């Protein structure tokens, strides 16, 4: 029903979605800049003790110092590198594998589809963080091992999304036409189906990365992420917990806030993008 | 016409492959992924004989196929092996000691999340496209992104360190003594008639379950809001209002009952989030459940216990998703294969 009032509401809604995208995008952009420019903007060496331990935030140490006298601000800045690298690489990895399997499953159907679907659904139903914990525990500490542990968790997300999309695209007239013209199956798959499936990826990707940020932080909070001296928000949060109850809140608070900010940034981005790219869906 | 019985039987049959796939996945992670458990346990300095003995004891000297058959057979006997440290207790017993703590935390966390979700979701649905709605939409996004340890530590700092009104760790006060019957302290204290024990248990549960509940509530806010908006547009709502039934009653009884169905379908998947969230909540609040247990045993390289705990999680998830689907089918007669 189109009325003036509804149009106003719609316009306001679009404005809000746009705003969400901009806010989310800005947060993500700032963290990316932090990661790239880390050596130039961080005032101290994040690995070394630069002052007395447990100093509260001051002019000299914007976010205080930790239990080893390291500058928390510098560690937060360098921590953005760790979280960005790990989550980006692992989501790209899950996206590639998940998309490929989803394409195969949706396109070829039958027994392949049955088997892949039930495997993916089972993994999807299993608690993501616990799966990552199991893989990380067996692989041992290390940056690449953390990447692998996280990417395992999200393969089913892409698989399900892409498979569903392939199934709906497969029955479109232009695909039927290509089949009728005698196109080979890989031509159909990569030239006709893939381009029509890819547009949903940005939304899924940014939604997924928000989740991956939290999983990465969770793993390192539990001591199963990147190994110790590397600055990492989740690990630093955990490291500060011992001193939290004595009132030294800054060691934990700042890395923790950045975890949440980055996760919110990616969520807002995906939320806004989703509404802007596909306005028929309501939240 | 498929009956409810046919649905339940099909659903049970579908759970079997799921259990097998998850067990195989755990097997794959524990045995086939690089990383030698034996070396990890005994360390690099161990003699070849020591390594050989442990390898034989764990059955790692057999072929993968034999190992897999042994592994599945053991699980079906209800045996998860013996812990490798501290008196070598059976893993099943160890898990059984720790599980009630996790169960109690997840029950309370779940209740908190559903209550907040229903309240905020209905509120947003009643005033769609207003400031209230927009703020609750943002709440949904932010709540989900709140990192459990950070929220928990903020609560510990405010309520535990500054205000000193809630405990920051553990399940009960040292001086409160309630006999363990079920392992759920709130229930045990009721069964043994200890009022002090009951309130002590609730007092300790407060911060952890609030933390877990808030983070998981965001999903429910959105779900309830979406389905409530749809239900409120339906004819039967207008009919009820036209009949003069009070608006509050229509919203909170008739509409909410229908809006609740999509929420229920999500509960199976939410249960996985609840378990994962519980691991972080338990670690933050030193809560002696299976989450802290798993993390602790990973540190001690207690290989069999780690494997057993992951298997336990896999079985738990499979049975709960089965149960949720069956309950869903009983409530909503449209759900059939």
Boltz contact constraints between the chains, C-beta under 6 A:
constraints:
  - contact:
      token1: [A, 9]
      token2: [B, 129]
      max_distance: 6.0
  - contact:
      token1: [A, 118]
      token2: [B, 17]
      max_distance: 6.0
  - contact:
      token1: [A, 119]
      token2: [B, 21]
      max_distance: 6.0
  - contact:
      token1: [A, 122]
      token2: [B, 18]
      max_distance: 6.0
  - contact:
      token1: [A, 122]
      token2: [B, 21]
      max_distance: 6.0
  - contact:
      token1: [A, 122]
      token2: [B, 22]
      max_distance: 6.0
  - contact:
      token1: [A, 125]
      token2: [B, 317]
      max_distance: 6.0
  - contact:
      token1: [A, 125]
      token2: [B, 321]
      max_distance: 6.0
  - contact:
      token1: [A, 126]
      token2: [B, 317]
      max_distance: 6.0
  - contact:
      token1: [A, 127]
      token2: [B, 272]
      max_distance: 6.0
  - contact:
      token1: [A, 127]
      token2: [B, 275]
      max_distance: 6.0
  - contact:
      token1: [A, 127]
      token2: [B, 276]
      max_distance: 6.0
  - contact:
      token1: [A, 129]
      token2: [B, 276]
      max_distance: 6.0
  - contact:
      token1: [A, 130]
      token2: [B, 276]
      max_distance: 6.0
  - contact:
      token1: [A, 130]
      token2: [B, 313]
      max_distance: 6.0
  - contact:
      token1: [A, 134]
      token2: [B, 29]
      max_distance: 6.0
  - contact:
      token1: [A, 134]
      token2: [B, 310]
      max_distance: 6.0
  - contact:
      token1: [A, 135]
      token2: [B, 29]
      max_distance: 6.0
  - contact:
      token1: [A, 137]
      token2: [B, 298]
      max_distance: 6.0
  - contact:
      token1: [A, 138]
      token2: [B, 29]
      max_distance: 6.0
  - contact:
      token1: [A, 138]
      token2: [B, 33]
      max_distance: 6.0
  - contact:
      token1: [A, 138]
      token2: [B, 35]
      max_distance: 6.0
  - contact:
      token1: [A, 139]
      token2: [B, 35]
      max_distance: 6.0
  - contact:
      token1: [A, 140]
      token2: [B, 35]
      max_distance: 6.0
  - contact:
      token1: [A, 214]
      token2: [B, 147]
      max_distance: 6.0
  - contact:
      token1: [A, 217]
      token2: [B, 147]
      max_distance: 6.0
  - contact:
      token1: [A, 218]
      token2: [B, 280]
      max_distance: 6.0
  - contact:
      token1: [A, 221]
      token2: [B, 149]
      max_distance: 6.0
  - contact:
      token1: [A, 222]
      token2: [B, 295]
      max_distance: 6.0
  - contact:
      token1: [A, 237]
      token2: [B, 149]
      max_distance: 6.0
  - contact:
      token1: [A, 244]
      token2: [B, 153]
      max_distance: 6.0
  - contact:
      token1: [A, 245]
      token2: [B, 161]
      max_distance: 6.0
  - contact:
      token1: [A, 249]
      token2: [B, 157]
      max_distance: 6.0
  - contact:
      token1: [A, 252]
      token2: [B, 153]
      max_distance: 6.0
  - contact:
      token1: [A, 256]
      token2: [B, 150]
      max_distance: 6.0
  - contact:
      token1: [A, 259]
      token2: [B, 147]
      max_distance: 6.0
  - contact:
      token1: [A, 260]
      token2: [B, 145]
      max_distance: 6.0
  - contact:
      token1: [A, 260]
      token2: [B, 146]
      max_distance: 6.0
  - contact:
      token1: [A, 260]
      token2: [B, 147]
      max_distance: 6.0
  - contact:
      token1: [A, 263]
      token2: [B, 145]
      max_distance: 6.0
  - contact:
      token1: [A, 264]
      token2: [B, 142]
      max_distance: 6.0
  - contact:
      token1: [A, 264]
      token2: [B, 145]
      max_distance: 6.0
  - contact:
      token1: [A, 267]
      token2: [B, 141]
      max_distance: 6.0
  - contact:
      token1: [A, 267]
      token2: [B, 145]
      max_distance: 6.0
  - contact:
      token1: [A, 283]
      token2: [B, 137]
      max_distance: 6.0
